[in-house]
Amino acid sequence: MDISTQNAEAPPPTPQPSAAVLKSASRGATRPGDRIFLGLSRGSGIFLLAIMAAIAAFLTYRAALAISKDHGNFLTTFEWNTSLEPATFGIAVLAFGTVVSALIAMVLAVPVAVGIALFITHYAPRRLGGTIAYVIDLLAAVPSIVYGLWGALVLVPHMDGLFGWLDHYFGWTGIFEWQGGAPRSMLTVGILLAIMILPIITNVSREVFRQVPQMHEEAALALGATRWEVIRMSVLPFGRSGVISASMLGLGRALGETMAVATVLSPTFDINASLLDPGGGTFAQNIASKFSEATPLGQDALIASGLVLFVITLLVNGAARVIINRRKEYSGANA
């Protein structure tokens, strides 16, 4: 082979950035607009951290004042009496009710939300999918008090049949044993919270599923995969981290929901083995119902319970971040 043929087959050289470009990149932002944008972005991040630190410091200080005057164990006491002498209060019932109601909501809402998102993006005709998505967006904009009024006036009166069915077939477990009475229980609260967080999880999951590369789905179809196999092998792995993020957003709202829970629940400072028995309470509901009439010590005690809810929320977000980081290979940025 002659020299001319070798020269013709040689690949063209890769263009290299000039020294001026490299020097400019090494200095970072040099234009006034870049410097302003960098300063605003950095300042926004620092400001957010400062706000979080200020909130944590305020809650910790007021909580310390209250806990120092508590004659019971703040973590295990099944009582909330801040106006008596000596004051005795604890968060055992509140922590149990908050976690249980949020878990019930997640168990009910996440599978339904993922199913709706998959139906909109991969099964429904375009016009039908757009209509369903519009309705879901409207549900996300409904205020909490409206959900609470609907729950108290519509949901609670129609829960007797479900409670009776659960007691008849699953009452032997103790968890679904019903002694009668108004169905203003943790299960009712969990169902209402599931309806409230359903639009949030659905909307985020829907947008994540729409980002699945079309070539992945087409490749699976070309290999003979069915529609469900395409979803199982291409769509769900790609959107897993997004669904986890959507679920954590929904869980955050379920943990901190106030007015809807206060409207539906009959609060008592007891922990019932059955999810159908009235009673229990949550952090947000207890703060909303007692803060306006609380003494200075009572307000500090409620702030202390708010600190616990603050810590729980941070732990939930941290756990979600750990899970997402372990699934980086499925994220849209790395697809």
N, C-alpha and C positions, 0 to 999 in steps of 0.2 A: 504494500500500500504506500503510495507516494505521500510527500509532505503536504501537498495541497488537499488531499483527501482527509488527512489527519486534522488539518486546520478547519476543514468544513464540518467535521463531526464533533469538534470540541465544543462544550457548552459555553455560552457567553458568560463573562465574568460577572459576579454579583456586585451590584453597585454598593459602594461604601459611603457612609455619611461623611460629610466634610468636617474638617476640624472646627469650623465655626459652629456647626450644628451641635457637635459633641460638647463644645465649650458652653454653649447656651443651655443645653440640657443639664449639664453638671451644676450650673449655677441655680437651677430651679426656676421659679417664676421671676421674670425680669420686667415684663410689661406692667404698667400701672394697674390695668384691669386684672391681670393674674395675681398681683400682690394683694389687691383689695379682696378678690374672691377667696384667696388662701386665708387671709386674715379673718374674714367673716365665717368661713367654714370652721377654722380652728377655734375661733371665739364661741361659735354656737355649740361645739362639742364640749368645751370647757364650761360654758354656762350651764349646759344640761347636767354635767357632773356636779357642779356647784349646787344646783337646785336639789338634786338627789341627796347630796351630803347634808344640806340644810334641813331637808325633811327628816332624814334619819336622825340628825342631832336633836331636832325639836321633839320628835316622838320618843327618843331615848331619855331625854331629860324629864319630860312630863311623866313618862312611864316609871322612871326611877322614884319620883316623888310619890306616886300612888302605891307602888309595890312596897315601899318602905313602911307604909301605914296599914298594909294588909295583914290581918290576923289569921288568914288562911293561906293555903298553898296556891299561888296564882295559877299554876299549871294544872292542878288536879282538883280544885275545889268545885263542887256542884252547887254553887250558890252565888247570888249577886245582890248583896245588901251593902250599899255604900253610904246610906243615910243613917244607919244605926251605929251604936257604939258598943263594942268595937266593930269597925267595918270589916266585912268578910266578903271577898269576891274572887272568882276564878274563871278560867276560860275553857275548862274541860268540855262543857256542853257546847259552847260556841265553836270550838275547833272541830269537834265531832260533826256537828250539823253542817258546818261550812264545807268540810271535805266530803261528807257523804252526799249532800245535795249536788255538789259539783261533779262528783263521780257518776251519779245517776244521770245527770244531764249529758255528760260526755259519752257514756255508754249508749244512750238513746240517740244522740244527735250526730255523732261522727259517722257511723255507717250510713245513715240516711242522707247526710250531706254529701258524702263521697258518691253515693249512688245517684243523687240528683245531678251532681256535677258531671259525672260520666254520661248520664243520659242526655244532658244538654249538649255536650261537646262531641259525642260519638254515636248517638242513636237517634235523637230527635231530628225531624226536619228543621231546616233553618228558621222558618217562620214560627213553628211551635217552640223551638228552643229559645228564640228571642223573647217570646211572650212569657215563658216560664222564668227566664232570667230577669225580666222586668218586674215580675211579681215578687221574686226573691229580693230584688233591690228595694222594693217598697217595704217589705217586711223588715229589712235592716234599719229603716228610718223610723219605725214606730217607737214612740217613747216608752220608757219602762212602766210608767204609771198606767198607760193604756193596757199593756200586757197584764199588769196586776189587776186592774178592774175586770178585764175579760176573765182572768183566772178565778177571781172571787165570785163573779156573777154567772159564769157559764161553765168553767171547767170543774170547780168544786161540786156544784150540784149534780153533775153527771158522772162523778167518780164512784158512786155507790156500786154500780154494776161491776166495774173493774175490780174494786176492792173485794166484793163478794166472791167473784170468780177466783181471784188469787187466794183468798182464804179457803175456799172449798177445795182447790186442787193442790195448793202449795202451803197451806197453813201449818202443816206438820213440820215444816222447816223452822218455824218460829220467826223467820224474817218477814213472812207475809201473813202472819196471824192478825186477824182483825176482830176487835172486841165491840165493834159498832161505834156509833158517834160520828161527828162531822169528819169528813176525809181531809182535814187540813193538816196533813202530815208531810214528812220528808219526801215521800214518793211523789206527792202532788207538787211540791216545790221543785223536785228534780224534773218532772215532766214539763212544768212551765218554763224552767230555765233551758231545757232542751229546745223548746220552741223558740226561745229568744236568741240562742246562740246558733241556731240552724242557718240563718241567712249569712252570718259572718263566715262560717266554715265553708258553706257552699260557694260563696263568691270567690274567696281566695283559691279554693281547690279548682274551681272552674277555670280561672285564669292560668293556674299552673298547668292544668291538663292541655290547655290550648297552646302552650309553648313546647309541647313534645315535637321533636323534629319529624317532619312528614316522611323523610326517607326511612326512619326507623319503622314506622308503621307499614310503609309500602314494602320494605324488605321482608317483614314478617308475613305479610299477605302473599308475597311472591313465593315464599317457602311453603305455602299451603296452610298457614295458620288461620283459625277461625277468628271472628270478631272478638270473642272473649279471650282467646289466646293472645291476640294482639294487645289487648288491654292489660292482661296479666304479665306479659313479658316485656312490653315496651312502655306503656303509659304509666302504670302504677310504679314501677321502679324509678322512672324518671321523676315522677311527681311526689315521691314519698316524703322528701324533706319539706316540700311545700305544704303537703297535707298536715305534717307535724306542726309546722308553723301556724297554719290556720287553726288547728286544734288548740294550740296554746293561746291564741287570741281569744277563742271561744271560752276556754277555761278561765282566762283572766276575767272575762265579763261575768262568768258564772260565780266565781269566788267573791267578786265585789258587788254583786247585784243587791240593791237595797229595797226600793219601793215595791217591786213586784213580790218579793219574798215577804215583806212586812204586811202586804195586803192579803196574802193567801194563808200564811202560816199562823197557827195558834201557839205562840211561844210559851214554853215552860223550861225551867232549868232541870230537866231530866233527860237521861239517855235511855231510849226505848230500844229493846232488841228488835222489835218489829218496825218495819218502814211504814206500816199502815196506821200506827197509833198516832194520835195528835200529840204535838209537843216538839220540843227541841228549839233550836235557834241558830242563827248565824252571826258572824261578827258584824257585818254591815247592817243587818236588820236590828241588832241590839243597839248599835250606836245611833241609828236613826230614830229609834223609838224612845230612847232614854236620855239623849243628850240635852234636849231643851229643858227638861225638868231636873237635871242632875245638879248636885251640889258641886262646889269646886273639887272636892276629892272624887266625886263621882265622874266628873269630866276627865280628870287625870286617869281614872281607872279605865274609862272608855278609850282614851287615847292610848293607854297601854295595850288594850286589846287590838286597837288599830295597828300598833307596832308589830304585833304577832302576825296580823294579816299581811302587812307590808313584807315581813320576812318570808312568809309562805309564798307570796307572789314572786319574790326574787328567786327563791329556790326553784319554783316551777319554771321560770324563764331560764335559769341556769341549766336545769336538767334538759330543757328543750334544746338549748344551744349545744350541749354535749352530744345529744342524739343527732342533731343536724350535722355537726362536724364529723361524726362517724360515717355519715352517708354522703360525703362530698362527691363521691364518684357518680352519684345519681342526680346531682343538681344540674340545673339548666346551663350554668356557666361552664361546666366541665363535660357536657354531653358531646 
